[in-house]
């Protein structure tokens, strides 16, 4: 049963929430407290899967509370509710909340958000493994620029307005232009500005790039080289998008989802590399092997399962979550077409088959993709949408 803690300083709001969620009492073990102090007292005695907190509260506000929760119980999913309009308060809370919902929140929206969290927590269902992940000082979080960008996209802001948000970060702007002008994207002309990039590729691809940049650029104690993992993920993402376009008749939005999944499919390595109590030398050797079977033997879980867990906490689509989860080779449902495109791209990148790829033409890139696709299909007959055995999957990725 999912344990959920609701925090709000207004008794009437807690009472209404309790009434609205009464039909979930057979699935949720719920506690309701009137403030941050009571919440921390309860957290000292009990563990919770999810905390849902109001932003504006006397004393410790919601952002401060979730900051403490992140420190004392980092595996707890954190949802913030806020009706305030001050940008400073909103963006302070996005640094510590996995999901941010407007207040008053539609009860069905809240139930759906928690249901998605419950589903993705099933990816890492072992209490032992959840405890292992819980020993990480803090789970990666999507950054402020990403949150501002998503909010602007939802407000139907213009490409010029979106570009202005991104361009406040000079390093991010340079990274976007570097990525889009690589041959992996296969664009017919050079991209000179973020605004031009939005026009060519759409807001979904921009959102994916910003998400990847914000996650991998966070400081922290890690035995893995975040820059190496980030660059590999960027290459896999761009090539997976190109692969999916060649192998399927996917829509523009699905191509953006493939790109997002590729950008974040290895974020779980940052978590595994930050687990306290592991010998740093051993952990570095395991994570440097790029073998998810070895990771499962060492940690009890692999980077792809952890990545899909985080994607669920961040409320990405089920299609994106399933694509990443299927890379683990032990999860249901079987590998999706999006997951297959990522697996093909990852096989090319990890095995250095892409060396010199940026120097060749589009026809040669397509030839390589189709060749690898045929090789991997031969390892997992009769179709890439079926689930190969664990040993075969390890060879794939």
Secondary structure, 3 states (H helix, E strand, C coil): CEEEEEECCCHHHHHHHHHHCHHHCCCEEEEEECCHHHHHHHHHHCCCCEEEEECCCCCCCHHHHHHHHHHHCCCCEEEEEECCCCHHHHHHHHCCCCEEEECCCCHHHHHHHHHHHHHHHHHHCCHHHHHHHHCCCCCCCCCHHHHHHHHHHHCCCCHHHHHHHHCCCHHHHHHHHHHHCCHHHCCCCCCCCHHHHHHHHCHHHHHHHHHHHHHHCCCCCCCCCHHHHHHHHHHHHHHHHHHHHHHCCCCHHHHHHHHHHHHHCCCHHHHHCCCCCCCHHHHHHHHHCCCHHHHHHHHCCCHHHHHHHHHHHCCCCHHHHHHHHHHHCCCCCCCCHHHHHHHHHHHHHHCCCCCCHHHCCHHHHHHHHHHHHHHHHHHCCCCCCCCCCHHHHHHHC
